[in-house]
Amino acid sequence: MSDQLSSKGNSQILCYYANGTNKIQVVRIGNIPNWYFEKVVFPGQRLMFKAAAKAVLEIHAGAVASAILADRIPCYILRVIEEVNYELDMVVPAAQLAALAR
């Protein structure tokens, strides 16, 4: 199974998760057909990933041999909202550009 979502009908969102514990965690997404995601996240480590909006991130904590499902977080809650800086998109008149170049 692929670590990437196919572009067929699956809208991807950028997600962020941070392991705020002092234990190693295994995070996985298994609820998307024909797609599987699994990563080890060390204490204090941050993770950015793309997933379907309907994906659910499972957080497994504890010893590797006896990991317990500690939480389930819908990925839409982990979505990164990108900020747009409209000042960069403004058109600067030529007279102002000339004044700035001096």
C-alpha positions as CSV (number, residue, x, y, z in Angstrom):
1,M,0.0,0.0,0.0
2,S,1.2,3.5,-0.8
3,D,2.3,6.2,1.6
4,Q,0.8,8.7,-0.8
5,L,-2.9,9.3,-1.5
6,S,-4.0,9.0,-5.1
7,S,-5.4,12.1,-6.6
8,K,-8.6,10.4,-7.7
9,G,-11.3,11.9,-5.6
10,N,-9.3,12.2,-2.4
11,S,-8.8,15.8,-1.4
12,Q,-5.7,16.1,0.7
13,I,-5.2,18.4,3.6
14,L,-1.9,19.3,5.3
15,C,-1.9,18.1,8.9
16,Y,0.3,18.7,12.0
17,Y,0.8,16.4,15.0
18,A,3.3,16.8,17.9
19,N,4.2,14.2,20.4
20,G,4.0,16.1,23.7
21,T,4.7,13.0,25.8
22,N,7.9,11.5,27.0
23,K,7.2,8.2,25.3
24,I,7.7,7.0,21.7
25,Q,4.4,6.8,19.8
26,V,3.4,5.0,16.7
27,V,0.8,7.0,14.7
28,R,-1.1,5.5,11.9
29,I,-4.0,6.0,9.6
30,G,-5.8,2.9,8.5
31,N,-9.4,4.0,7.7
32,I,-8.8,5.1,4.1
33,P,-9.3,2.2,1.5
34,N,-6.1,1.2,-0.4
35,W,-3.9,3.6,1.6
36,Y,-2.0,3.1,4.8
37,F,0.2,5.6,6.8
38,E,2.3,4.7,9.8
39,K,5.2,6.6,11.5
40,V,7.2,6.5,14.7
41,V,7.1,9.8,16.5
42,F,9.7,10.3,19.2
43,P,9.1,12.4,22.4
44,G,8.9,16.1,21.4
45,Q,9.0,15.4,17.7
46,R,6.6,17.1,15.3
47,L,5.1,15.6,12.2
48,M,3.5,17.2,9.1
49,F,1.8,15.0,6.7
50,K,-0.9,15.0,4.0
51,A,-4.0,12.9,4.4
52,A,-7.6,12.7,3.3
53,A,-9.9,15.0,5.2
54,K,-11.9,12.0,6.4
55,A,-8.7,10.2,7.7
56,V,-8.4,9.4,11.4
57,L,-4.9,9.5,13.0
58,E,-4.5,6.7,15.7
59,I,-1.9,7.3,18.4
60,H,-0.4,4.2,19.9
61,A,1.7,4.7,23.0
62,G,3.6,2.4,25.3
63,A,6.2,-0.3,24.8
64,V,6.5,-1.5,21.2
65,A,5.3,-5.0,22.0
66,S,2.4,-3.8,24.1
67,A,1.4,-0.5,22.4
68,I,-2.1,0.6,23.5
69,L,-4.4,2.8,21.3
70,A,-4.2,6.0,23.3
71,D,-6.2,8.4,21.1
72,R,-8.0,8.8,17.8
73,I,-8.0,12.3,16.2
74,P,-9.8,13.1,12.9
75,C,-7.3,14.7,10.5
76,Y,-9.5,17.6,9.8
77,I,-8.9,18.7,13.4
78,L,-5.1,18.5,12.8
79,R,-5.4,20.5,9.6
80,V,-2.8,23.3,9.1
81,I,-4.4,26.6,8.1
82,E,-2.0,28.4,5.9
83,E,-1.9,32.2,6.4
84,V,-1.9,34.4,3.4
85,N,0.1,37.6,3.5
86,Y,-1.9,40.0,1.3
87,E,0.8,42.7,1.6
88,L,3.0,40.6,-0.7
89,D,0.2,40.5,-3.3
90,M,-0.3,44.3,-3.4
91,V,0.7,46.1,-6.6
92,V,3.2,48.8,-5.9
93,P,3.0,51.8,-8.2
94,A,6.2,52.5,-10.3
95,A,6.7,55.9,-8.5
96,Q,6.9,54.1,-5.1
97,L,9.3,51.5,-6.5
98,A,11.6,54.3,-7.8
99,A,11.5,56.0,-4.4
100,L,12.4,52.7,-2.7
101,A,15.3,52.1,-5.0
102,R,17.0,55.3,-4.1
